[in-house]
Amino acid sequence: MVLTELLRKAPLTPEKVAFAWRQAVGPTVDRVTMVELRDDVLVVRARDATWKREVERAIPVVRQRLDTVLGSKIVRRIEVTVAST
């Protein structure tokens, strides 16, 4: 895809990571999570324990989708936590 190639070449910014996350998980999961890339670890803060479990179950698929958009060596690990209230 042309869009994928353009995204991979763009600078790695928080906005690019957020866009890749939205593409990887869809709008529902995106609404109940926040993401931040720290070095090569994608830190995901889920709204609650239920969403944390859902994200953890989906990690293999999400990793593949993130690798497609960002490149295979950008996110080495995904760490999922529950957002503090």
N, C-alpha and C positions, 0 to 999 in steps of 0.2 A: 504494500500500500504506500502511496505517495505520502499521505499524512503521517504514517508511522515513521518513515524515513526522515521527514522534516522534523518531527518531534525529537527523534534520537539526536539529531544534529544541533538542536537548540540548547542553550545553556541550561544547566540543572538548577532550577529555581524552586522555591516552595510552591509556586503556582503550577509549575510543570508536574511536580510530584502529586499535588492535589488533583490535577486533571487526570493523570494516569490512574490514580486511585479510583476516581469516579468511573472511569472507563472499565476498570477491572472488577468493581463490585456492584455497580449499578446505583441508581438514585436512592433506593430505600436504605441500603447499608451505608451509603455516603452520608445520609442525613443523621444517622445515629453514631457516627464515628468522627474522629479527628485524627489526622496523620501528620507526622513530622519525620523527615529523614535526618538521622543523626549519624554522620559518617556513612556507613553502609548498612545501618539498621533502620528499618522502617518501624517507628513507634506508632502504634494504633491505640487510641483511647476510645473504648466503646462506652456507650451510654450506661449499660448495666451488664450484669453477669450473663444474662441470656444472650445478648448481642455479642459479648466476648466469646462465648462458646460457638456461636454461629460463624464468626469471623475465623476462629481457630480451625473449625471444620473445613472451611473453604480455602485455607492457605495454599494447598497445592495448586489449585486452579488460579487463584489470585496471583501467585508467584509467576506462573507462566504468562499471564496477561500483562503483569508489570514488566517482565523481561521483554516482551514484545514491544512495548511502548518506550521504555527507558533504556533498554539494553541489558544484557545478561549479567553484568558484573556491578550494577549500580546498587541493587538491594540484595545483600547477602543473607539477611535474616529479618524476620518479621516478629516483633514483640508486641503482644496484645495485652492491654491492661484495662481496668475499669476506671473511667473518669471519676475523679473525686468531686463530690458535690459541694 
